[in-house]
Structures are given as C-alpha cells and as structure tokens.
Amino acid sequence: MSDNSEARIATADALTLLLHNQHAICAAIEEVTKWLSENGVEIVAANAIGAMQTLDRNAQDITGAIMRLRHL
C-alpha cells in the first residue's frame, strides 16, 4: 500500500469518527430542543433546530468526502 493510500484511509477513518461525534451532538441537541419546546421556550428551540439543520447539511458533505477518499 502506498503512503498516499494509507494517508487517505487514515483521513477517512478520522472523518468517520468526527461524523459519529456530529451525529451524537445532533441527537443531544434534539433532546434539548424537545425539552425546550415542552417547557415554553420556543425561540430557543427554533435556534436549536437551526443548529441541527447545519449539522445535517455538514454531515452529508462529510459523508461525501469520506466516500471519495475511500474510493480513490
């Protein structure tokens, strides 16, 4: 295996771990958002939903980068 291939694999592995962390953060924000909504803090809940949407968009791009690295 060439050094370049090993570097791509290591990068893809690191991105995969970051993606898993991103999913965990999104799940935590979702739980807090639910609590905020149930307790009358809709404005803050709406802001949290916006943050989750950003995490989702970025997760899609990270997934694409991982797939490109693994298929080069």
Secondary structure, DSSP 8 states (H G I E B T S, - for coil): --HHHHHHHHHHHHHHHHHHHHHHHHHHHHHHHHHHHHTT-HHHHHHHHHHHHHHHHHHHHHHHHHHHHHH-
